Amino acid sequence: LMNFLSRILLWGSFIATSVGVVWYSRELKINGTDSHLIAWFSAGAFVLLGFPISMCGIIMHLRNYYQPNVQCYVVRILWMVPIYSIESW
């Protein structure tokens, strides 16, 4: 049941963020905001979406650390999302 609810929350968050970014970008464009500011706000929205998802994956892998020779690489790859998303934003 928790796995099902977490998937619903994940997809709901993704869809809501995507729709919100499109709507907000449209509103900013109508009001005459510069294109680079629209891109900056859009990137920030996806940083806010990607960061908790990646951290959740990292925490779940560290909590269930049963195959260290594989999971250490998976955790390293998952760390790329928060590091590079925050750094590039």
C-alpha positions, -999 to 999 in steps of 0.1 A, spaced: 0 0 0 28 25 8 46 16 -24 14 24 -44 8 57 -25 44 67 -30 41 61 -68 9 82 -68 26 110 -49 56 109 -73 36 110 -105 12 135 -91 41 158 -81 57 154 -115 25 162 -134 16 191 -111 51 206 -115 51 202 -153 17 218 -156 26 245 -132 58 253 -151 39 256 -184 12 277 -168 36 299 -149 59 304 -180 29 314 -201 18 339 -175 53 354 -172 55 356 -210 22 374 -213 33 399 -186 65 407 -206 91 389 -184 125 383 -200 131 349 -215 161 342 -193 140 347 -161 113 324 -174 140 297 -180 155 304 -145 121 299 -128 114 268 -148 147 253 -139 141 261 -103 108 242 -103 125 211 -117 153 214 -91 127 214 -64 111 184 -80 143 164 -87 161 170 -54 136 152 -30 131 123 -55 168 118 -57 173 121 -20 145 96 -14 162 71 -37 196 76 -20 181 71 14 162 40 4 194 25 -11 214 33 20 187 19 42 186 -14 22 223 -17 17 224 -54 9 245 -54 -23 273 -29 -15 294 -37 -46 265 -25 -68 247 -1 -46 277 21 -40 277 30 -77 240 35 -78 242 59 -48 270 78 -66 250 82 -97 219 93 -77 241 120 -61 246 136 -95 210 148 -96 210 171 -65 246 182 -70 244 192 -106 209 205 -105 216 229 -77 250 238 -91 236 246 -126 205 265 -113 
